[in-house]
Amino acid sequence: MELLKNRILKDAVVITDQFLQVDSFLNHQIDPALIEEIASEFTARFLDTSFNRILTVESSGIAPSVLTGLKLGIPVIFAKKNDPSVKINDAYTEMVHLWTKKCDYQISVPSKFIKKGERILIIDDFLANGSVSHALISIAEQGGARVGGIGIVIEKGFQEGGKILRDMGYRVESLVIVDNIKDKTIIFREQH
Amino acid sequence: MELLKNRILKDAVVITDQFLQVDSFLNHQIDPALIEEIASEFTARFLDTSFNRILTVESSGIAPSVLTGLKLGIPVIFAKKNDPSVKINDAYTEMVHLWTKKCDYQISVPSKFIKKGERILIIDDFLANGSVSHALISIAEQGGARVGGIGIVIEKGFQEGGKILRDMGYRVESLVIVDNIKDKTIIFREQH
């Protein structure tokens, strides 16, 4: 997605070779017009599949999910992050390991929102090691739903999450894939 | 807003006389089509004022804010919730007291996103005692911005937050005001 690549080149801040800060347009301050373009791109890429619901996680996944849900005409569920020690009633839960902060947290979705047999579209802002995607897949599957696609705004191609998910047979559509960040230069993967 | 009243009557769950659960369409599962109507209503109500940015708080404020920001053509900033013991650098912070859980948390916005002299529209899903609104006002004012309006999806009219904010001179536009919940019946305030 050229528009997104150009925005990343213009406004993203390279903090380290591993960490790209996009808080001025994606995940702290949000540019709604860009998010609408992102939603249009997800809608176009998944046009051949019919989904019942979008599943994401708070907070940065919400904006692209809601605009995609509006275009697809389906509800959006967002998993909430909880303290792992808290027991959540009537909910599907899963653990997520946050590599950047070296800590674990729990995500949860009330079981009433996951319907058996439904097809779920997972959307998130970033894909790195894939632990959030795996947790969302687990939550969908705990409720008897199946994941028909995973839409990612920015995939870190130098981490293994995307490869593992694709090798498992999941269809992952990443709007941009950053293959490398070296000497503050961002190298995108060519996609067709 | 009749559409929203009808949706509340249809799908909200009265948990207690103080607590209305709207997690099936507003703050856990989201109905994007309803959120778009909410955004249209906010846009219409604040048509006479020009805003530079929307300020909200994660997570439930994000969806209505992004769709309103799209219609108004302005960016959305969401404050993040942090552990009060964590020092956040280069950010404006404020404490929020959560009455329902009897605990305090901190919300923060990077100072680079609040610009001196700008006019801010605050949006949130609920207004009860008003502690989130006061914290967002404080953050805007710490950065030299001023709050030109507060848009609320559901105001609990039996709590004092809305009255205090209006008495202070803030323009609060609540799409529905619940004046009372008694014996599982929801009483809305008439608005013109």
Interface residues (C-beta under 8 A of the other chain):
Chain A: D23 S24 F25 H28 Q29 I30 D31 P32 A33 I35 E36 E58 S59 I62 A63 S65 V66 L67 G69 L70 G73 I74 P75 V76 I77 F78 K80 V109 P110 K112 F113
Chain B: D23 S24 F25 H28 Q29 I30 D31 P32 A33 I35 E36 E58 S59 I62 A63 S65 V66 L67 G69 L70 G73 I74 P75 V76 I77 F78 K80 V109 P110 K112 F113
